[in-house]
Amino acid sequence: MAASIGALSSAENRRFARSRAKCPILNQRAANLADYFSIISSLITSKDQFWFRGHEDANWALTPTALRYNREQDRIQALGLISEFKRVAEIKLPRPPLPSEELQWVQLARHFGLPTRLLDWTESATIALYFASLNSSVDGMVFILNPVDLNRMSYPTKPRIFNARLDEDIIGKYLKLDGRKNPRGPRTIAINPVWNSERLMLQKGVFTLHGSRFQLDSAQAPSLVGLPILNEYKSQMLLELGRVGVDEMSIFPELEHSCCYLTEKANLSQRK
């Protein structure tokens, strides 16, 4: 690890004391991209696969959108919206999934903003850092997870990342769950998605599929850790990420994102 990487000060540690992340938070300061890679390299010393997720606000929990509602009735209603989505989306999609391809439907719904029990992760440490570095008014966090170890906790005989073809029976049971919380219910699992959108491919997207325990924590995933991204270093992180080709235009294929990127690059984003 680079000698320049220091520990968080007592004051900096207090800034993360309110974090809703239920996992160990690293006591290391990443001031630039080199520091970040050094910390990641020190954590990942094996050939195991690791996933990453960036939160622009360190106080956010690792809970998917449909399960964030406080009221059970709202969670049930949110999960039920997939039926309406299918009815509306089928005519708008050039190649809609088959009626039996439930995971593909839920993925598409998540892509277009519908609340689901899927939580986005990425195979790319730099893409996670990009999202964690947005909004320089608050501290961020990058989460690191071994997906095989996560699945091993629930399915010791199947220590691998699940997918729609081989594990339809397992995934299907999760997609049929309602919005009732059960601390002893099904744990979160890691799944490889069907890459059915360009954005998912560009962002090297993968998912955790959450059961009845809602929030992912270190009790379900012993490998889970959080790396603080201090708000004062976010602008520098985004600058350096842009130099290695990670920016809004490279990870969002939609044309409106390209326009936003070009406008901000020209320092015109504040002009009317």
Backbone hydrogen bonds, N-H to C=O, Kabsch-Sander energy under -0.5 kcal/mol:
donor,donor_aa,acceptor,acceptor_aa,energy
5,I,2,A,-1.4
13,N,9,S,-2.6
14,R,10,S,-1.8
15,R,11,A,-1.0
16,F,12,E,-0.6
16,F,13,N,-1.2
17,A,14,R,-1.1
19,S,16,F,-1.3
23,C,21,A,-1.1
26,L,24,P,-0.5
26,L,226,G,-3.1
28,Q,26,L,-0.9
29,R,6,G,-2.7
30,A,28,Q,-0.6
31,A,29,R,-0.8
36,Y,32,N,-2.1
37,F,33,L,-2.5
38,S,34,A,-2.1
39,I,35,D,-2.5
40,I,36,Y,-2.5
41,S,37,F,-2.7
42,S,38,S,-1.9
43,L,39,I,-1.4
44,I,40,I,-2.3
45,T,43,L,-0.9
51,W,145,L,-3.3
52,F,122,T,-2.7
53,R,143,F,-1.8
55,H,141,M,-3.4
56,E,54,G,-0.5
58,A,56,E,-0.5
58,A,139,D,-2.7
60,W,57,D,-1.9
63,T,61,A,-1.7
66,A,116,T,-2.4
67,L,64,P,-1.3
68,R,65,T,-1.3
75,R,71,R,-1.8
76,I,72,E,-2.6
77,Q,73,Q,-2.1
78,A,74,D,-2.5
79,L,75,R,-2.3
80,G,76,I,-1.6
81,L,77,Q,-0.6
81,L,78,A,-1.1
82,I,79,L,-1.0
83,S,80,G,-1.3
84,E,80,G,-0.6
85,F,81,L,-2.5
86,K,82,I,-2.3
87,R,83,S,-1.7
88,V,84,E,-2.2
89,A,85,F,-3.4
90,E,86,K,-1.8
92,K,89,A,-1.0
93,L,89,A,-1.6
101,E,98,L,-1.8
102,E,100,S,-1.8
105,W,101,E,-1.7
106,V,102,E,-2.5
107,Q,103,L,-2.7
108,L,104,Q,-2.2
109,A,105,W,-2.4
110,R,106,V,-2.4
111,H,107,Q,-2.5
112,F,108,L,-2.0
113,G,110,R,-1.3
114,L,109,A,-2.9
119,L,208,T,-2.4
121,W,206,V,-2.7
122,T,52,F,-2.5
123,E,204,K,-2.0
125,A,123,E,-0.5
128,A,124,S,-1.7
129,L,125,A,-1.8
130,Y,126,T,-2.0
131,F,127,I,-1.8
132,A,128,A,-2.1
133,S,129,L,-1.4
134,L,131,F,-1.0
138,V,135,N,-1.4
140,G,229,I,-3.3
141,M,55,H,-2.4
142,V,227,L,-2.2
143,F,53,R,-3.3
144,I,225,V,-2.4
145,L,51,W,-2.3
150,L,146,N,-1.7
151,N,147,P,-2.0
152,R,148,V,-2.1
153,M,149,D,-1.2
153,M,150,L,-0.6
154,S,150,L,-0.6
154,S,151,N,-0.6
155,Y,151,N,-3.0
158,K,155,Y,-2.3
160,R,158,K,-2.2
162,F,190,A,-2.0
164,A,192,N,-0.6
167,D,163,N,-2.4
171,I,167,D,-2.5
172,G,168,E,-2.4
173,K,169,D,-1.3
174,Y,170,I,-1.3
175,L,171,I,-2.1
176,K,172,G,-0.9
177,L,174,Y,-1.4
182,N,212,S,-3.1
185,G,182,N,-2.5
189,I,209,L,-2.3
191,I,207,F,-2.8
192,N,162,F,-3.4
195,W,193,P,-0.7
196,N,194,V,-2.1
201,M,197,S,-1.6
202,L,198,E,-2.7
203,Q,199,R,-2.4
204,K,201,M,-1.4
205,G,200,L,-3.0
206,V,121,W,-2.1
207,F,191,I,-1.9
208,T,119,L,-2.1
209,L,189,I,-3.0
210,H,117,R,-2.3
210,H,208,T,-0.6
212,S,186,P,-1.0
213,R,186,P,-0.8
214,F,211,G,-0.5
215,Q,213,R,-1.9
216,L,62,L,-2.6
218,S,22,K,-2.6
220,Q,217,D,-0.8
221,A,217,D,-2.0
224,L,221,A,-1.9
225,V,144,I,-1.7
226,G,24,P,-2.3
227,L,142,V,-3.1
229,I,140,G,-2.3
230,L,228,P,-0.5
233,Y,230,L,-1.7
234,K,231,N,-1.0
237,M,233,Y,-2.2
238,L,234,K,-2.5
239,L,235,S,-2.0
240,E,236,Q,-2.4
241,L,237,M,-2.7
242,G,238,L,-2.2
243,R,239,L,-1.3
244,V,240,E,-0.9
244,V,241,L,-0.7
245,G,242,G,-1.4
246,V,241,L,-2.7
247,D,245,G,-0.7
251,I,247,D,-1.5
252,F,248,E,-1.3
257,H,254,E,-1.0
258,S,254,E,-1.2
259,C,255,L,-2.2
260,C,256,E,-2.1
261,Y,257,H,-2.5
262,L,258,S,-2.5
263,T,259,C,-2.3
264,E,260,C,-2.5
265,K,261,Y,-2.5
266,A,262,L,-1.4
267,N,264,E,-1.7
268,L,263,T,-2.3
271,R,268,L,-1.5
